[in-house]
Amino acid sequence: MDTVLYNLTTAALFVLLFAAARTAVRPETIPHRRIPWAATALTVIAVAAVLTQLLWSGAMGALDGDPGKSGWWRPLTSVFMQNGGVSGAIWNLVTLAVIAVLAEWLWGAAVMLALFLVGALVPGHLDALFGLSSVSADPRNFAGSSGATYFLGATAAAVLLLSASSLPERLRSLAAPVAGMCLWLAQDNAHGLVVVYGYVLGVVAWLALRAVLPDRHAGSRKSVGDVLALLPGKKSPATRQG
């Protein structure tokens, strides 16, 4: 029962992240936005890693993040290993793809990838700094992309706090870190803690980089709408923003 509750609350936390990030992107602008190539590449790497696990029985032992094993590559490769079974792997791949796309539209490709990398490498060090090293030693955290995904999603949710046009939108943004802290305190759920980390970094990054970030409402020469127009029965949008 505890495992089911853990999974449900973790999924609910993702819904909060998704809602805030989607609002920040502005759904009506999506057909006019450029194709998220960096997010696509990141998802392809994650899928390739799962296929590697299926084809190579020693993949987890060689690439996971067990602190008891040596290997400088483990902190990064472990992010692309999945240890939640078939359903867990599918969930992690889908959530990574969705969040990476939204984050790329908000942050741009380079910043999105940098934030994902920070989410993969830094939380464990913050745990140690704050005396929470037991989180990193939890076998559930030896592999899996969910931590980095939720961290990245939290940075996207933070954008809404600082760019929202109304109080309800700001509250929607704040719901993610508040819920994350509650899950951490009530369940020792590490997803909640990384959301708090990511949210704080998102606020700092937005304040520092907003002058050079992509226009959240602008289109591009090659957009999602252009791709959709290639589907049978679809037409390219008549106008574009930006």
Rosetta silent file (secondary structure, phi, psi, omega in degrees, C-alpha in Angstrom):
SEQUENCE: MDTVLYNLTTAALFVLLFAAARTAVRPETIPHRRIPWAATALTVIAVAAVLTQLLWSGAMGALDGDPGKSGWWRPLTSVFMQNGGVSGAIWNLVTLAVIAVLAEWLWGAAVMLALFLVGALVPGHLDALFGLSSVSADPRNFAGSSGATYFLGATAAAVLLLSASSLPERLRSLAAPVAGMCLWLAQDNAHGLVVVYGYVLGVVAWLALRAVLPDRHAGSRKSVGDVLALLPGKKSPATRQG
SCORE:     score description
SCORE:     0.000 S_00000001
   1 L     0.000  -39.628  179.141    0.000    0.000    0.000 S_00000001
   2 H   -61.308  -40.035 -179.995    2.860    2.366    0.828 S_00000001
   3 H   -65.397  -42.126  179.338    4.378    1.791   -2.615 S_00000001
   4 H   -62.370  -44.836  179.551    1.069    2.506   -4.349 S_00000001
   5 H   -63.564  -41.303  177.764    0.621    5.714   -2.360 S_00000001
   6 H   -58.812  -46.830 -179.107    4.200    6.745   -3.122 S_00000001
   7 H   -65.131  -39.784 -178.649    3.658    6.220   -6.849 S_00000001
   8 H   -66.977  -44.244 -179.423    0.340    8.077   -6.848 S_00000001
   9 H   -69.435  -34.088  176.767    1.678   11.107   -5.023 S_00000001
  10 H   -65.502  -41.176  176.984    4.763   11.171   -7.226 S_00000001
  11 H   -64.926  -40.016  179.027    2.539   11.108  -10.308 S_00000001
  12 H   -63.056  -36.631  178.033    0.373   13.881   -8.839 S_00000001
  13 H   -64.217  -39.100  177.090    3.495   15.985   -8.325 S_00000001
  14 H   -62.597  -40.285  179.393    4.343   15.561  -11.992 S_00000001
  15 H   -58.849  -40.733  177.956    0.854   16.747  -12.941 S_00000001
  16 H   -64.038  -42.148  177.693    1.473   19.953  -10.972 S_00000001
  17 H   -62.956  -45.208 -179.813    4.797   20.465  -12.735 S_00000001
  18 H   -61.971  -44.498 -178.452    3.255   19.820  -16.129 S_00000001
  19 H   -61.187  -42.519 -179.374    0.355   22.201  -15.492 S_00000001
  20 H   -69.278  -44.039 -178.762    2.683   25.025  -14.469 S_00000001
  21 H   -66.220  -40.318  179.223    5.152   24.465  -17.319 S_00000001
  22 H   -65.001  -39.536  177.667    2.380   24.211  -19.916 S_00000001
  23 H   -64.739  -40.346  179.117    0.828   27.425  -18.658 S_00000001
  24 H   -63.024  -37.745  179.177    4.213   29.169  -18.853 S_00000001
  25 H   -68.739  -30.788 -173.644    4.629   28.038  -22.459 S_00000001
  26 L    72.917   98.091 -174.312    1.103   29.276  -23.346 S_00000001
  27 H   -52.819  -33.193 -177.473   -0.697   26.391  -25.136 S_00000001
  28 H   -67.463  -16.444 -179.754   -2.011   28.630  -27.908 S_00000001
  29 H   -90.882   -9.704 -172.591    1.560   29.296  -29.068 S_00000001
  30 H   -57.922  -44.112  179.886    2.548   25.631  -29.414 S_00000001
  31 H   -61.284  -20.732 -177.267    1.670   25.222  -33.140 S_00000001
  32 H   -97.907   -0.978 -176.504    3.936   28.173  -33.916 S_00000001
  33 L   -85.385  153.189 -178.461    6.902   27.044  -31.862 S_00000001
  34 E   -68.065  157.843  179.038   10.047   25.602  -33.320 S_00000001
  35 L   -65.986  127.797 -176.441   10.648   21.868  -33.332 S_00000001
  36 L   -80.885   79.238 -174.301   12.341   20.933  -30.005 S_00000001
  37 H   -65.564  -38.681 -179.197   15.338   19.127  -31.415 S_00000001
  38 H   -65.206  -41.928  178.122   17.344   19.063  -28.171 S_00000001
  39 H   -64.711  -38.122  177.556   14.441   17.533  -26.248 S_00000001
  40 H   -62.999  -44.386  179.834   14.009   14.986  -29.033 S_00000001
  41 H   -63.719  -40.780  179.719   17.695   14.053  -28.877 S_00000001
  42 H   -63.210  -40.243  178.664   17.562   13.715  -25.085 S_00000001
  43 H   -67.449  -39.647  178.350   14.553   11.412  -25.356 S_00000001
  44 H   -61.250  -41.823  177.831   16.251    9.314  -28.037 S_00000001
  45 H   -61.873  -41.941  179.916   19.253    8.834  -25.737 S_00000001
  46 H   -64.408  -40.606  178.212   16.941    7.751  -22.912 S_00000001
  47 H   -66.451  -42.153  178.932   15.172    5.247  -25.163 S_00000001
  48 H   -61.363  -36.017  178.862   18.507    3.923  -26.429 S_00000001
  49 H   -65.973  -39.631  177.611   19.617    3.399  -22.831 S_00000001
  50 H   -65.425  -41.403  177.299   16.519    1.319  -22.087 S_00000001
  51 H   -62.982  -36.280  176.767   17.156   -0.761  -25.198 S_00000001
  52 H   -62.097  -41.139  177.161   20.735   -1.246  -23.994 S_00000001
  53 H   -61.583  -39.108 -178.999   19.391   -2.607  -20.714 S_00000001
  54 H   -68.950  -33.057 -174.835   17.180   -5.056  -22.596 S_00000001
  55 H   -93.822  -18.642 -176.608   20.031   -6.275  -24.791 S_00000001
  56 L  -128.516  110.250 -176.144   22.852   -6.259  -22.210 S_00000001
  57 L   -66.195  -21.728 -178.240   22.262   -7.948  -18.886 S_00000001
  58 L   -93.899    7.994 -175.714   25.265   -6.221  -17.337 S_00000001
  59 H   -61.432  -46.399 -177.165   24.162   -2.689  -18.200 S_00000001
  60 H   -63.416  -44.408 -179.820   22.775   -1.838  -14.776 S_00000001
  61 H   -63.381  -32.942 -177.061   25.823   -3.121  -12.939 S_00000001
  62 H   -86.473  -24.101 -169.970   28.170   -1.197  -15.205 S_00000001
  63 H  -122.741   -4.036 -178.082   26.238    2.054  -15.484 S_00000001
  64 L   -74.565  178.572 -175.052   24.102    2.563  -12.364 S_00000001
  65 L  -105.126   28.100  178.618   24.906    5.083   -9.631 S_00000001
  66 L   -57.840  116.411 -178.019   25.639    2.756   -6.724 S_00000001
  67 L   -64.170  -13.472  178.680   28.032    4.778   -4.514 S_00000001
  68 L   -83.257   -3.844  179.763   29.722    1.534   -3.542 S_00000001
  69 L  -111.446  149.461  178.718   31.024    1.067   -7.089 S_00000001
  70 L   -88.121  162.352  178.251   33.791    3.002   -8.810 S_00000001
  71 L   135.844  111.832 -176.966   33.435    4.791  -12.143 S_00000001
  72 L   -64.454  -23.978 -175.352   33.461    8.520  -12.934 S_00000001
  73 L   -79.174  -16.948 -170.305   30.709    8.034  -15.528 S_00000001
  74 H   -58.572  -41.386 -179.478   28.099    6.611  -13.152 S_00000001
  75 H   -57.206  -30.648 -179.926   26.485    9.867  -11.973 S_00000001
  76 H   -90.533  -46.660 -177.258   25.521   10.633  -15.583 S_00000001
  77 H   -66.871  -29.414 -179.285   24.872    7.192  -17.077 S_00000001
  78 H   -64.501  -25.261  179.203   22.730    6.164  -14.106 S_00000001
  79 H   -64.676  -28.201 -177.082   20.236    8.869  -15.061 S_00000001
  80 H   -97.835   -2.030  171.801   19.456    6.974  -18.248 S_00000001
  81 L   -86.354  147.497 -179.451   19.161    3.574  -16.579 S_00000001
  82 L  -123.105  133.769 -176.995   15.660    2.609  -15.409 S_00000001
  83 L  -124.681   21.380 -178.066   14.930    0.380  -12.411 S_00000001
  84 L  -106.411   21.913 -178.191   11.149    0.596  -12.100 S_00000001
  85 H    75.563 -172.532 -176.557   10.186   -2.277  -14.358 S_00000001
  86 H   -63.276  -49.221 -178.013    8.342   -1.895  -17.662 S_00000001
  87 H   -63.625  -40.145  179.137    5.694    0.511  -16.375 S_00000001
  88 H   -65.027  -40.225  179.759    8.280    2.603  -14.545 S_00000001
  89 H   -65.439  -43.196  179.365   10.510    2.821  -17.616 S_00000001
  90 H   -62.770  -45.501  178.290    7.606    3.891  -19.828 S_00000001
  91 H   -58.138  -46.559 -178.272    6.511    6.507  -17.295 S_00000001
  92 H   -64.346  -38.813  179.838   10.032    7.894  -17.013 S_00000001
  93 H   -68.390  -43.268 -179.069   10.503    8.080  -20.776 S_00000001
  94 H   -66.074  -46.198 -179.102    7.166    9.777  -21.395 S_00000001
  95 H   -65.649  -37.123  176.716    7.571   12.299  -18.585 S_00000001
  96 H   -62.037  -46.249 -178.851   11.121   13.097  -19.679 S_00000001
  97 H   -60.208  -46.104 -177.123    9.986   13.713  -23.246 S_00000001
  98 H   -64.854  -49.192 -177.527    7.106   15.972  -22.200 S_00000001
  99 H   -67.245  -39.042 -179.651    9.070   18.045  -19.697 S_00000001
 100 H   -62.735  -39.392  178.349   12.120   18.373  -21.950 S_00000001
 101 H   -63.019  -50.543 -179.604    9.967   19.777  -24.760 S_00000001
 102 H   -61.691  -42.238 -178.882    8.284   22.351  -22.511 S_00000001
 103 H   -66.123  -37.212  178.789   11.588   23.282  -20.884 S_00000001
 104 H   -65.357  -39.747  178.365   13.309   23.740  -24.242 S_00000001
 105 H   -65.421  -30.685 -179.664   10.580   26.121  -25.411 S_00000001
 106 H   -85.184  -40.841 -172.407   10.988   28.145  -22.217 S_00000001
 107 H  -102.326  -19.482 -169.054   14.747   28.042  -21.741 S_00000001
 108 L    89.408  160.102 -172.853   16.138   27.320  -25.176 S_00000001
 109 H   -62.347  -49.787 -174.420   18.066   24.176  -26.100 S_00000001
 110 H   -64.250  -45.378 -178.707   21.426   24.944  -24.462 S_00000001
 111 H   -68.389  -38.801  178.359   20.011   26.123  -21.137 S_00000001
 112 H   -59.118  -47.355 -179.889   17.522   23.239  -21.020 S_00000001
 113 H   -64.184  -38.117  178.444   20.305   20.684  -21.463 S_00000001
 114 H   -64.715  -41.723  179.647   22.445   22.461  -18.869 S_00000001
 115 H   -67.162  -37.518  176.117   19.595   22.433  -16.352 S_00000001
 116 H   -62.608  -41.786  179.370   18.962   18.738  -17.006 S_00000001
 117 H   -63.830  -42.005  176.639   22.656   18.059  -16.395 S_00000001
 118 H   -60.996  -42.844  178.998   22.539   20.025  -13.148 S_00000001
 119 H   -63.184  -27.130  179.356   19.461   18.022  -12.124 S_00000001
 120 H   -81.366  -33.018 -169.913   21.368   14.815  -12.784 S_00000001
 121 H  -107.012  -29.044 -168.659   24.581   15.723  -10.962 S_00000001
 122 L   -88.906  -39.248 -175.059   23.941   18.332   -8.270 S_00000001
 123 H   -51.230  -38.418  179.122   21.050   17.167   -5.999 S_00000001
 124 H   -61.471  -37.873  178.376   23.152   14.430   -4.440 S_00000001
 125 H   -70.327  -35.761  176.622   25.790   16.964   -3.445 S_00000001
 126 H   -66.536  -38.342  176.401   23.117   19.251   -2.002 S_00000001
 127 H   -56.941  -46.100 -179.744   21.767   16.334    0.024 S_00000001
 128 H   -64.990  -40.329 -179.425   25.228   15.836    1.510 S_00000001
 129 H   -61.889  -38.444 -177.725   25.634   19.568    2.135 S_00000001
 130 L   -93.886    9.660  178.941   22.347   19.732    4.048 S_00000001
 131 L    74.930   29.158 -178.739   22.951   16.493    5.928 S_00000001
 132 L  -115.765   32.479 -174.743   20.501   14.472    3.841 S_00000001
 133 H   -59.031  -22.981 -179.270   22.994   11.974    2.444 S_00000001
 134 H   -61.657  -25.303  178.414   20.683    9.073    3.242 S_00000001
 135 H   -64.823  -46.939 -178.772   18.563   10.117    0.253 S_00000001
 136 H   -67.454  -25.113 -179.697   21.409    9.551   -2.187 S_00000001
 137 L   -83.968   -3.363  179.303   22.189    6.208   -0.544 S_00000001
 138 L   -70.955  124.383 -179.295   18.658    4.958   -1.173 S_00000001
 139 H   -55.121  -24.355  177.955   18.822    2.103   -3.752 S_00000001
 140 H   -63.491  -20.579 -177.110   15.793    3.648   -5.497 S_00000001
 141 H  -100.959    9.189  178.674   18.126    6.458   -6.548 S_00000001
 142 L   -73.930  -17.608  179.979   20.877    4.298   -8.036 S_00000001
 143 L  -157.507  159.668  176.479   19.183    4.613  -11.438 S_00000001
 144 L   121.825  141.026 -178.219   16.311    6.399  -13.115 S_00000001
 145 L   -92.256   -4.654 -172.771   15.655    9.634  -14.986 S_00000001
 146 H   -62.689  -37.867 -179.364   12.750   10.786  -12.834 S_00000001
 147 H   -61.355  -48.928  178.812   14.867   12.881  -10.468 S_00000001
 148 H   -65.306  -35.611  178.890   16.468   14.888  -13.280 S_00000001
 149 H   -65.270  -46.693 -179.243   13.096   15.143  -15.030 S_00000001
 150 H   -67.015  -36.163  175.834   11.320   16.510  -11.972 S_00000001
 151 H   -60.628  -48.812  179.645   14.219   18.906  -11.352 S_00000001
 152 H   -62.978  -41.997  177.416   13.945   20.188  -14.934 S_00000001
 153 H   -61.031  -35.851  179.006   10.173   20.404  -14.640 S_00000001
 154 H   -67.642  -35.939  176.734   10.528   22.485  -11.497 S_00000001
 155 H   -64.241  -36.534  178.263   12.758   24.989  -13.294 S_00000001
 156 H   -69.519  -38.762  177.971   10.033   25.344  -15.931 S_00000001
 157 H   -63.691  -33.766  179.981    7.367   25.775  -13.252 S_00000001
 158 H   -65.619  -30.408  178.257    9.478   28.543  -11.716 S_00000001
 159 H   -58.761  -38.283 -178.582    9.304   30.500  -14.973 S_00000001
 160 H   -64.061  -35.274 -179.652    5.561   30.841  -14.478 S_00000001
 161 H   -58.384  -41.179 -173.155    6.034   32.434  -11.064 S_00000001
 162 H   -94.181   -9.084 -178.022    8.029   35.301  -12.526 S_00000001
 163 H  -121.101    2.025 -176.687    6.206   35.679  -15.844 S_00000001
 164 L   -66.478  151.382  179.400    2.580   35.048  -14.820 S_00000001
 165 L  -102.284    0.247 -178.411   -0.066   37.618  -15.628 S_00000001
 166 L  -151.744  160.689  178.510   -2.364   36.737  -12.729 S_00000001
 167 H   -63.152  -43.033  178.163   -2.364   35.551   -9.125 S_00000001
 168 H   -56.369  -36.472  178.680   -3.964   32.150   -9.973 S_00000001
 169 H   -67.716  -40.034  177.909   -1.091   31.439  -12.341 S_00000001
 170 H   -65.192  -38.349  177.172    1.469   32.286   -9.676 S_00000001
 171 H   -66.206  -35.967  176.466   -0.322   30.008   -7.233 S_00000001
 172 H   -62.720  -38.312  177.749   -0.268   27.253   -9.849 S_00000001
 173 H   -66.322  -46.164 -176.891    3.471   27.700  -10.073 S_00000001
 174 H   -69.242  -20.672 -178.422    3.981   27.667   -6.304 S_00000001
 175 H   -59.973  -33.901 -176.843    1.862   24.520   -5.911 S_00000001
 176 H   -65.374  -55.081 -179.493    4.710   22.375   -7.243 S_00000001
 177 H   -67.878  -32.429  178.016    7.435   23.210   -4.677 S_00000001
 178 H   -64.435  -46.464  177.870    4.930   23.350   -1.816 S_00000001
 179 H   -64.556  -37.790  179.028    3.627   19.890   -2.707 S_00000001
 180 H   -61.587  -43.842  178.821    7.192   18.688   -3.207 S_00000001
 181 H   -65.248  -38.355  178.222    8.229   19.765    0.279 S_00000001
 182 H   -62.792  -41.892  179.019    5.129   18.130    1.746 S_00000001
 183 H   -66.222  -37.382  178.806    5.956   14.845    0.006 S_00000001
 184 H   -64.238  -45.444 -177.697    9.525   15.027    1.231 S_00000001
 185 H   -71.592  -37.453 -174.823    8.478   15.593    4.829 S_00000001
 186 H   -85.114  -34.093 -172.274    5.581   13.111    4.820 S_00000001
 187 H  -121.049   -3.668 -171.365    6.994   10.297    2.693 S_00000001
 188 L    59.493   34.863 -175.592   10.740   10.896    2.491 S_00000001
 189 L   -84.943  109.669 -175.259    9.966   11.199   -1.232 S_00000001
 190 H   -64.550  -24.292  177.059   13.142   12.393   -2.947 S_00000001
 191 H   -59.803  -39.085  179.461   11.163   13.600   -5.966 S_00000001
 192 H   -64.259  -39.070 -178.929    9.678   16.292   -3.772 S_00000001
 193 H   -68.525  -41.891  179.875   13.086   17.455   -2.587 S_00000001
 194 H   -67.756  -28.141  175.344   14.554   17.715   -6.090 S_00000001
 195 H   -64.326  -41.553  177.337   11.508   19.748   -7.128 S_00000001
 196 H   -62.904  -45.643  177.365   12.345   22.260   -4.410 S_00000001
 197 H   -57.434  -50.007 -176.498   15.974   22.350   -5.563 S_00000001
 198 H   -63.829  -37.052 -178.823   14.967   22.783   -9.193 S_00000001
 199 H   -65.326  -44.290  178.961   12.430   25.462   -8.419 S_00000001
 200 H   -62.206  -45.095  178.822   14.935   27.600   -6.541 S_00000001
 201 H   -64.093  -37.657  179.158   17.466   27.242   -9.352 S_00000001
 202 H   -60.420  -42.066  178.004   14.744   28.053  -11.892 S_00000001
 203 H   -62.656  -46.479 -179.362   13.979   31.338  -10.165 S_00000001
 204 H   -63.900  -44.367 -178.566   17.662   32.267  -10.026 S_00000001
 205 H   -64.400  -40.088 -179.771   18.263   31.228  -13.652 S_00000001
 206 H   -64.756  -43.289  179.885   15.255   33.177  -14.918 S_00000001
 207 H   -65.168  -34.737 -177.245   16.350   36.342  -13.126 S_00000001
 208 H   -81.363  -31.904 -170.257   19.905   35.952  -14.418 S_00000001
 209 H  -114.554   -0.450 -170.426   19.147   34.902  -18.000 S_00000001
 210 L   -58.889  -26.627 -179.147   15.749   36.340  -18.902 S_00000001
 211 L   -68.934  -22.753 -176.734   17.290   38.971  -21.154 S_00000001
 212 L  -114.924    4.764 -179.808   18.724   36.275  -23.444 S_00000001
 213 L   -79.567  159.267  179.854   16.033   33.608  -23.195 S_00000001
 214 L   -61.607  150.344  173.147   13.691   32.804  -26.130 S_00000001
 215 L   -66.672  120.105 -175.756   10.529   34.865  -26.532 S_00000001
 216 L   -65.472  -15.434 -176.931    7.878   32.663  -24.911 S_00000001
 217 L  -110.000    0.017 -172.326    5.300   33.829  -27.464 S_00000001
 218 L   -88.732  153.451  175.547    7.426   33.797  -30.630 S_00000001
 219 L   -97.599 -163.453  179.595    7.322   31.392  -33.516 S_00000001
 220 L  -155.310  174.469 -178.068   10.102   30.289  -35.847 S_00000001
 221 L   -68.110  -36.899  177.523   10.752   29.424  -39.438 S_00000001
 222 L  -116.199  108.335 -171.274   10.314   25.688  -38.864 S_00000001
 223 E  -117.942  171.255  175.416    7.537   25.130  -36.368 S_00000001
 224 H   -58.581  -38.224  179.185    5.455   22.379  -34.836 S_00000001
 225 H   -60.748  -34.994  177.858    2.588   23.558  -37.048 S_00000001
 226 H   -63.851  -39.444  178.604    4.673   22.887  -40.155 S_00000001
 227 H   -68.403  -44.295  179.181    5.176   19.292  -39.062 S_00000001
 228 H   -61.942  -31.232 -179.185    1.489   18.845  -38.237 S_00000001
 229 H   -66.410  -19.997  178.976    0.612   20.215  -41.663 S_00000001
 230 L   -76.899  -15.910  179.343    2.356   17.212  -43.217 S_00000001
 231 L   -74.412  147.996 -179.518   -0.210   14.878  -41.653 S_00000001
 232 L   -56.568  132.105  175.927   -3.185   13.872  -43.837 S_00000001
 233 L    81.943    3.197 -178.923   -6.039   16.358  -43.580 S_00000001
 234 L  -103.169  149.861  177.471   -3.971   18.980  -41.762 S_00000001
 235 L  -122.004  147.337  177.683   -3.278   22.536  -42.891 S_00000001
 236 L   -69.818  142.485  179.154   -0.441   24.802  -41.937 S_00000001
 237 L   -55.412  138.274 -175.670   -1.407   27.648  -39.605 S_00000001
 238 L   -68.907  -32.592 -178.985   -2.334   30.712  -41.615 S_00000001
 239 L  -133.785  160.865  176.725   -0.416   33.065  -39.372 S_00000001
 240 L  -130.269  153.668  178.714    2.425   32.910  -36.915 S_00000001
 241 L   -89.462  155.418  176.581    3.293   34.913  -33.901 S_00000001
 242 L    81.387    0.000    0.000    6.525   36.846  -33.538 S_00000001
